[in-house]
Amino acid sequence: MTTNLTIDEVKPKIKELVDALYLKVPAGVGCKGFVKVSKEEFKEVMTEGAQWCLKKGYATEEDIENIESHGKIPGADPNKVSDKAIKRGFDQIGTLGSGNHYLEIQEVKEENIYDKEAAKAMGITKSGQVVIMVHCGSRGFGHQIGTDYLRKFLEVMPKYGIEILDRELACAPFNSPEGQDYYKAMACAANMAFANRQVITHRIREVFSRIFGKSAEEMEINLVYDVAHNIAKLEKHLIDGKEKELLVHRKGATRAFGPSRAAELPKKYAKIGQPIILGGSMETGSYLLKGTDEADETFASTAHGAGRTMSRSAAKRDIKGEELLKNMEQRGIYVHAVTMKGLAEEAGKAYKDIEIVVDALEKAGITKRVVALKPIGNVKG
């Protein structure tokens, strides 16, 4: 999300702002959201996604325009979702969760704007501008759906003659009854994720309004883009010169449509290509990139984050959360974390150098850099 606020306005209130966001956007394992829905109404969330938020006053028409697939994956069927998954998910709308999920306040610096035309289309126009980045998904709901179907696939693989080297790669043919059931359940998880992030967007606007005494409209808190990072989608791609419908799996990856796919993008991005959110680390910063038409080899896909260099257990062994917290504050980054162990897992040294990652993506022709964003405050799950 972009704002018209400047670093000079935000920096003096950064602690108050981050602490307030921590209270309003629950983080950590098992946290519950403020949106109370019955299990029946949750089925609407599963089928409608962010469009459910529009009906409930948590989204604007402009928000929906700036979400991948308008915040709703078709074909979702709540009947294909277990009661256990629904029980885990129905009270988690508007929550950040844990692991590498975050809500970050960031600063734009003049020297970090690499493509002024694309940045302007995304609402980034000046040095010192403050923006917000959120990374989270469908919480325990999507995780449970994955677990449920992993078990089902392990049972049915022999009848389809499928052998695998790792249980985690359990699968079924897309057009099989089991494959279709999973796709319909996965769409429910994706829609819950879109709704979850949209409710978080609503809460962010509320917090900023209270802290700065202005409306979200006055501060121009606008959604640049919301894109999935763990999904399989039916898309049309050219194979040997012929257009074919494919099931594109993006796991820890994100869509990267270029200008030739303008019909599937918001109008304002038709000329530049799709905005891409590439998370780095809470110490080093993140990027906004844009999609290209040269990403055929990856089926219009790119990375959604820098990627880890250290396991979570190794990071916890090597890094002390309390020291990291103090060190970051001395460098002008205020973090409110749920646990110190969780904070240690997400230290900058546990991740690849984002500059090298972005450079590799650019050299491969998959994406182009638009603007680098530097952290000043972070809510950490």
C-alpha positions as CSV (number, residue, x, y, z in Angstrom):
1,M,0.0,0.0,0.0
2,T,1.1,3.6,-0.7
3,T,0.5,6.7,1.4
4,N,1.2,10.4,0.9
5,L,2.8,10.6,4.3
6,T,6.5,11.4,4.5
7,I,9.3,9.9,6.7
8,D,9.4,13.2,8.6
9,E,5.8,12.8,9.6
10,V,5.9,9.0,10.4
11,K,9.4,8.5,12.0
12,P,8.5,10.4,15.3
13,K,5.4,8.2,15.7
14,I,6.9,4.9,14.5
15,K,6.8,3.2,17.9
16,E,3.2,4.3,18.6
17,L,2.2,3.2,15.1
18,V,3.9,-0.2,15.1
19,D,2.6,-1.0,18.6
20,A,-1.0,0.0,17.6
21,L,-0.8,-2.2,14.5
22,Y,0.5,-5.1,16.6
23,L,-2.7,-4.8,18.7
24,K,-5.1,-4.4,15.8
25,V,-3.6,-7.0,13.5
26,P,-3.1,-10.1,15.7
27,A,0.2,-12.0,15.0
28,G,1.6,-15.3,16.2
29,V,0.5,-19.0,16.1
30,G,-3.2,-19.6,16.7
31,C,-4.1,-15.9,17.0
32,K,-7.7,-14.9,16.4
33,G,-9.1,-12.1,14.3
34,F,-11.7,-9.4,15.2
35,V,-14.1,-10.4,12.3
36,K,-16.6,-12.7,13.8
37,V,-18.3,-15.0,11.3
38,S,-20.3,-18.2,11.8
39,K,-19.0,-21.4,10.1
40,E,-21.8,-21.0,7.6
41,E,-20.8,-17.4,6.8
42,F,-17.2,-18.5,6.5
43,K,-18.3,-20.6,3.5
44,E,-19.2,-17.3,1.8
45,V,-15.6,-16.1,2.5
46,M,-14.3,-19.3,0.9
47,T,-16.3,-18.7,-2.3
48,E,-16.2,-14.9,-2.5
49,G,-12.7,-14.0,-1.2
50,A,-12.0,-10.3,-1.1
51,Q,-15.3,-9.6,-2.7
52,W,-17.0,-10.7,0.5
53,C,-15.0,-7.9,2.2
54,L,-16.5,-5.4,-0.3
55,K,-20.0,-6.3,0.8
56,K,-19.0,-6.0,4.5
57,G,-17.3,-2.6,4.2
58,Y,-13.7,-3.8,4.5
59,A,-12.8,-3.0,0.9
60,T,-13.4,-0.5,-1.8
61,E,-14.0,-1.1,-5.5
62,E,-10.5,0.2,-6.2
63,D,-9.1,-2.4,-3.8
64,I,-10.8,-5.2,-5.7
65,E,-9.5,-3.9,-9.0
66,N,-5.9,-4.1,-7.6
67,I,-6.1,-7.7,-6.4
68,E,-5.0,-10.7,-8.5
69,S,-8.2,-12.3,-10.1
70,H,-10.1,-9.5,-8.4
71,G,-9.6,-11.3,-5.1
72,K,-11.7,-14.3,-6.1
73,I,-10.6,-17.7,-7.5
74,P,-13.5,-19.3,-9.4
75,G,-14.5,-22.9,-8.7
76,A,-14.2,-22.9,-4.9
77,D,-16.4,-25.5,-3.2
78,P,-16.7,-25.4,0.6
79,N,-18.1,-29.0,0.5
80,K,-14.6,-30.2,-0.4
81,V,-13.1,-28.6,2.8
82,S,-13.0,-30.6,6.1
83,D,-14.7,-29.5,9.3
84,K,-11.2,-29.5,10.9
85,A,-9.9,-27.0,8.4
86,I,-13.0,-24.8,8.8
87,K,-12.6,-25.0,12.6
88,R,-9.0,-23.8,12.3
89,G,-9.8,-21.0,9.9
90,F,-13.1,-19.4,10.5
91,D,-11.9,-17.1,13.4
92,Q,-8.6,-16.1,11.8
93,I,-9.7,-13.5,9.3
94,G,-7.6,-10.4,9.7
95,T,-4.6,-12.0,11.4
96,L,-0.9,-12.1,10.4
97,G,0.1,-15.5,11.8
98,S,3.7,-16.5,12.3
99,G,6.9,-17.7,10.5
100,N,8.0,-15.3,7.8
101,H,4.8,-13.3,7.8
102,Y,5.0,-9.6,8.5
103,L,3.5,-6.2,8.4
104,E,6.2,-3.6,7.5
105,I,6.3,0.2,7.3
106,Q,8.9,1.2,4.6
107,E,10.5,4.3,3.2
108,V,11.1,5.2,-0.4
109,K,14.5,6.9,-1.2
110,E,15.2,8.8,-4.4
111,E,18.2,6.7,-5.3
112,N,16.1,3.6,-4.9
113,I,13.6,4.5,-7.6
114,Y,14.9,2.6,-10.7
115,D,11.9,3.0,-13.0
116,K,10.1,6.3,-12.5
117,E,7.3,5.6,-15.0
118,A,6.4,2.3,-13.4
119,A,6.8,3.7,-9.9
120,K,4.4,6.6,-10.7
121,A,1.8,4.1,-12.0
122,M,2.1,2.3,-8.7
123,G,1.6,5.5,-6.7
124,I,5.3,6.0,-5.7
125,T,6.3,9.5,-6.7
126,K,8.7,11.1,-4.1
127,S,11.7,10.5,-1.9
128,G,10.8,10.1,1.7
129,Q,7.3,8.6,0.9
130,V,6.1,6.0,3.4
131,V,4.6,2.7,2.1
132,I,3.3,-0.5,3.8
133,M,4.0,-4.1,2.8
134,V,2.1,-7.2,4.2
135,H,3.0,-10.8,3.7
136,C,0.6,-13.5,5.0
137,G,-1.8,-16.1,3.6
138,S,-4.7,-18.4,4.6
139,R,-3.3,-19.3,8.0
140,G,-4.1,-22.7,9.6
141,F,-7.0,-23.0,7.2
142,G,-4.9,-23.5,4.1
143,H,-2.3,-25.6,6.0
144,Q,-5.0,-28.0,7.1
145,I,-6.5,-28.3,3.6
146,G,-3.0,-29.2,2.3
147,T,-2.5,-31.8,5.1
148,D,-5.9,-33.3,4.4
149,Y,-5.3,-33.8,0.7
150,L,-1.8,-35.0,1.2
151,R,-3.2,-37.9,3.1
152,K,-5.9,-38.6,0.5
153,F,-3.3,-38.5,-2.4
154,L,-1.0,-40.9,-0.6
155,E,-3.9,-43.4,-0.5
156,V,-4.9,-43.0,-4.2
157,M,-1.5,-42.7,-5.9
158,P,-1.1,-46.5,-6.4
159,K,-4.3,-46.7,-8.5
160,Y,-2.9,-44.0,-10.8
161,G,0.5,-45.7,-11.0
162,I,2.2,-42.7,-9.4
163,E,5.5,-43.2,-7.5
164,I,7.3,-40.5,-5.6
165,L,10.6,-40.1,-3.7
166,D,9.1,-37.8,-0.9
167,R,5.7,-38.0,0.8
168,E,5.4,-34.2,0.6
169,L,5.1,-34.6,-3.2
170,A,1.9,-36.7,-3.0
171,C,-0.3,-35.9,-5.9
172,A,-3.2,-37.0,-8.1
173,P,-4.0,-36.3,-11.8
174,F,-5.7,-32.9,-12.2
175,N,-8.8,-34.4,-13.9
176,S,-9.2,-37.2,-11.4
177,P,-12.0,-36.9,-8.8
178,E,-9.4,-36.4,-6.1
179,G,-7.5,-33.8,-8.1
180,Q,-10.6,-31.9,-8.8
181,D,-11.7,-32.0,-5.1
182,Y,-8.3,-30.6,-4.1
183,Y,-8.4,-27.8,-6.7
184,K,-11.8,-26.7,-5.4
185,A,-10.6,-26.8,-1.8
186,M,-7.4,-25.0,-2.7
187,A,-9.5,-22.2,-4.3
188,C,-11.3,-21.9,-0.9
189,A,-7.9,-21.4,0.8
190,A,-6.8,-18.8,-1.7
191,N,-10.0,-16.9,-1.3
192,M,-9.7,-16.9,2.5
193,A,-6.1,-15.5,2.0
194,F,-7.4,-12.7,-0.2
195,A,-10.1,-11.9,2.4
196,N,-7.6,-12.1,5.2
197,R,-5.2,-9.6,3.6
198,Q,-8.0,-7.3,2.7
199,V,-9.3,-7.1,6.3
200,I,-5.7,-6.4,7.4
201,T,-5.7,-3.6,4.9
202,H,-8.8,-2.2,6.5
203,R,-7.3,-2.4,10.0
204,I,-4.1,-0.7,8.8
205,R,-6.2,2.2,7.4
206,E,-8.0,2.5,10.8
207,V,-4.8,2.6,12.8
208,F,-3.1,5.2,10.5
209,S,-6.3,7.3,10.7
210,R,-6.3,7.2,14.5
211,I,-2.5,7.9,14.9
212,F,-2.4,10.7,12.3
213,G,-5.9,12.2,12.8
214,K,-6.7,12.0,9.1
215,S,-8.9,9.7,7.0
216,A,-7.4,6.9,4.9
217,E,-8.6,8.9,1.8
218,E,-6.7,12.0,3.0
219,M,-3.6,10.0,3.5
220,E,-4.2,8.2,0.2
221,I,-3.7,4.8,1.6
222,N,-4.1,2.9,-1.7
223,L,-3.5,-0.7,-2.5
224,V,-0.8,-1.1,-5.2
225,Y,-1.4,-4.8,-5.7
226,D,-2.2,-8.0,-3.9
227,V,-0.8,-11.2,-5.4
228,A,-0.8,-14.9,-4.3
229,H,2.4,-16.7,-3.5
230,N,1.3,-20.3,-3.0
231,I,-1.3,-21.4,-5.5
232,A,-2.0,-23.4,-8.6
233,K,-3.9,-21.6,-11.4
234,L,-5.4,-22.4,-14.7
235,E,-3.8,-20.1,-17.3
236,K,-3.3,-20.0,-21.0
237,H,0.3,-20.0,-22.3
238,L,2.0,-20.6,-25.6
239,I,3.5,-24.0,-26.0
240,D,5.4,-24.6,-29.3
241,G,3.5,-21.7,-30.8
242,K,0.1,-23.0,-29.8
243,E,-2.0,-21.6,-26.9
244,K,-2.8,-24.2,-24.3
245,E,-4.5,-24.1,-21.0
246,L,-2.1,-25.2,-18.2
247,L,-2.2,-25.7,-14.5
248,V,0.6,-23.4,-13.3
249,H,1.9,-24.3,-9.8
250,R,3.5,-21.4,-7.9
251,K,4.9,-22.4,-4.6
252,G,6.9,-19.7,-2.9
253,A,6.6,-18.1,-6.3
254,T,4.3,-15.3,-7.7
255,R,2.7,-14.4,-11.0
256,A,4.7,-12.0,-13.2
257,F,2.5,-11.0,-16.2
258,G,4.0,-8.6,-18.7
259,P,2.2,-5.9,-20.7
260,S,1.0,-8.5,-23.3
261,R,-1.4,-9.9,-20.6
262,A,-2.9,-6.4,-20.1
263,A,-6.5,-7.8,-20.3
264,E,-5.8,-9.7,-17.0
265,L,-4.3,-6.7,-15.2
266,P,-5.7,-3.4,-13.8
267,K,-5.9,-0.8,-16.5
268,K,-3.2,1.4,-14.9
269,Y,-0.7,-1.4,-15.2
270,A,-1.5,-2.3,-18.9
271,K,1.6,-0.5,-20.3
272,I,4.1,-1.4,-17.6
273,G,3.1,-5.0,-16.6
274,Q,2.0,-6.5,-13.3
275,P,3.5,-5.2,-10.0
276,I,5.4,-7.9,-8.2
277,I,6.1,-7.8,-4.4
278,L,9.5,-9.3,-3.5
279,G,10.1,-9.5,0.2
280,G,13.7,-9.4,1.4
281,S,14.3,-9.3,5.1
282,M,13.2,-7.0,8.0
283,E,16.8,-5.7,8.2
284,T,17.7,-5.1,4.6
285,G,14.4,-4.2,2.8
286,S,12.2,-5.4,-0.1
287,Y,11.4,-4.6,-3.7
288,L,8.6,-3.8,-6.0
289,L,9.3,-5.2,-9.5
290,K,7.3,-5.4,-12.7
291,G,6.5,-8.4,-14.9
292,T,7.9,-8.8,-18.4
293,D,6.8,-10.6,-21.6
294,E,10.0,-12.5,-21.7
295,A,9.1,-14.8,-18.8
296,D,7.9,-17.6,-21.0
297,E,10.4,-20.1,-19.6
298,T,8.9,-19.7,-16.1
299,F,5.3,-19.5,-17.3
300,A,5.1,-15.9,-16.3
301,S,6.3,-16.6,-12.7
302,T,9.0,-15.1,-10.5
303,A,10.3,-15.4,-6.9
304,H,8.1,-14.0,-4.1
305,G,11.0,-13.5,-1.6
306,A,14.7,-13.5,-1.3
307,G,14.8,-17.1,0.1
308,R,16.5,-18.5,3.2
309,T,20.2,-19.3,3.6
310,M,19.8,-20.6,7.1
311,S,17.3,-23.0,8.5
312,R,15.0,-21.7,11.3
313,S,16.7,-23.9,13.9
314,A,20.2,-22.7,12.8
315,A,19.1,-19.1,13.0
316,K,17.8,-19.6,16.5
317,R,21.1,-21.2,17.5
318,D,23.2,-18.5,16.0
319,I,21.2,-15.3,16.7
320,K,19.9,-13.9,19.9
321,G,16.5,-12.2,19.4
322,E,17.0,-9.6,22.2
323,E,20.3,-8.4,20.7
324,L,18.9,-8.3,17.2
325,L,15.9,-6.2,18.5
326,K,18.3,-3.6,20.1
327,N,20.6,-3.6,17.1
328,M,17.8,-2.9,14.7
329,E,16.4,-0.1,16.8
330,Q,19.8,1.5,16.8
331,R,19.7,1.4,13.0
332,G,16.3,3.1,12.9
333,I,14.1,0.0,12.5
334,Y,11.5,-0.5,15.3
335,V,10.2,-4.1,15.5
336,H,7.3,-5.5,17.6
337,A,7.6,-9.2,17.6
338,V,5.5,-12.0,19.2
339,T,8.6,-13.9,20.5
340,M,12.3,-13.4,20.5
341,K,13.0,-16.9,19.1
342,G,10.6,-16.0,16.2
343,L,12.5,-12.8,15.6
344,A,15.8,-14.6,15.5
345,E,14.5,-16.9,12.8
346,E,13.9,-13.9,10.6
347,A,17.2,-12.1,11.0
348,G,18.7,-10.6,7.8
349,K,21.6,-13.0,7.8
350,A,19.2,-15.9,7.6
351,Y,18.2,-14.7,4.1
352,K,19.9,-14.3,0.7
353,D,21.1,-10.9,-0.3
354,I,18.1,-9.4,-2.0
355,E,20.2,-7.3,-4.4
356,I,21.7,-10.5,-5.8
357,V,18.3,-12.2,-6.1
358,V,16.8,-9.1,-7.9
359,D,19.8,-9.0,-10.2
360,A,19.4,-12.7,-11.1
361,L,15.7,-12.2,-11.9
362,E,16.5,-9.2,-14.1
363,K,19.3,-10.9,-16.0
364,A,17.0,-13.9,-16.6
365,G,14.5,-11.5,-18.1
366,I,11.8,-12.6,-15.8
367,T,11.2,-9.2,-14.0
368,K,12.6,-5.7,-13.9
369,R,13.2,-3.6,-10.8
370,V,11.0,-0.6,-10.0
371,V,11.8,0.5,-6.5
372,A,13.7,-0.7,-3.4
373,L,12.0,-0.1,-0.1
374,K,13.8,0.2,3.2
375,P,12.2,-0.9,6.6
376,I,11.5,1.5,9.4
377,G,9.0,-0.5,11.4
378,N,7.8,-4.0,11.5
379,V,5.1,-6.2,13.2
380,K,6.5,-9.8,13.2
381,G,4.5,-12.9,13.6
